[in-house]
C-alpha cells in the first residue's frame, strides 16, 4: 500500500500544530438510528500501522457504537486553528472489539489499550456512558489491567474515501478535493472555496 | 419566550473563552442527500434576538443548503479548549433566503449581512463554492453593496431541541442533558460521562 496523496499534507499540518495538544481533537459525525446526524469530539490516536486508516478509541457501550453498527459511515471535521486549515475526511468506520475475527486488528486493539494513560483506561471501568448519573463511588473502580483491554474497549478505524481540504490562509482560500477510485488510487482536483 | 436553562451556562462559557476568536468556530453535522453524514466548521453569529436560536450564515449555492432543504436537522459540536467544555446541540435548521415569507426573519437576514465584514461579503460574489476552480480574476469581483444582501446570502438558524453538555474538567467529568418538551419547557438531568 502506498501512502495517500493527502497524507503528506496532513503530516505537515500535524507537525506545524504539534505545540497544541488540542490539535489532536476533531469532530466525528455519524447518523443516528433515527436518521438524524450526531456529532462529537474524538481524539486522533495516529494511523494504523502503514495504512491510511485513522485510529480512535471508544466504549462499546457508547451511543456512537450503536450508530456505527447500523450505519458504518462517518465524516470527521478537523480544524487546525494555528495554520487555519480544515480537513473533512469521509469514509467507512470499522469497530474493532474484543471478538473481532482479524487477529492483526485484535493485536492493534491491545496495543491501543497499552498506549493510553491509566486515567484513560480507568474510564472504561466507569458506569455505562449516557445512563443516568451513578453514585460517585461507582467512579472509583480498581485500576484495570494495563496489558489486557477491558471487554468494552473498542478500537475505531476510519478508512478515508474523500478528503476535502480547505486552507483559510490566502485570498481567495485554497480548496482541494482528494478522492479514491475503485482500485485505491488517489487523485486530487482544485475546487472553489 | 424565556431563555432556556442551558443559555446561562453557554453565556458563561463564551465569556470565559472570549479571548480566543476560534471559540466562535464550531462543527455542524447534517445528513447528505445520499444518507451519509456531512460535517464542516461554521462560525457562530450570536443568537436571534431574544430567542434560543443560534445564527450562522451560508451561501445558497453551498452543498449544506441542498442537504438542509432535503433534511432540515443538524447537530453542532462546540468544543471550548480553554475551559474544556463540549456542547452538542441538536435541532431543526431553518434557512432564511431572499424569498423567505417571514418579514421579521428577512430583516434579520439583512442585519446579518450588514454586520459581517466586507471581506466576508465579497465571498458571496465569488464563483460557485465546490465547483471546479475558476480563474483567479473571478475572485476579484466589485465589492457588493453593504446594505442589501446578495441574493445567494442565507441566514441559517438552529432551533435547539437537546443540549448535551460535557465538562472535561473534574474527575469524573460532569455531563448534563437538557431537553425541551412539546410546550417548549426545558428540563435537565445528569448523565454518566
Interface residues (C-beta under 8 A of the other chain):
Chain A: X22 X25 X27 X28 X29 X30 X31 X35 X36 X37 X38 X39 X40 X41 X71 X73 X74 X75 X76 X77 X79 X81 X86 X88 X90 X119 X123 X126 X127 X128 X129 X130 X131 X132 X133 X134 X136 X139 X171 X172 X175 X189 X190 X191 X192 X193
Chain B: X22 X25 X27 X28 X29 X30 X31 X35 X36 X37 X38 X39 X40 X41 X71 X73 X74 X75 X76 X77 X79 X81 X86 X88 X90 X123 X126 X127 X128 X129 X130 X131 X132 X133 X134 X136 X139 X171 X172 X175 X189 X190 X191 X192 X193
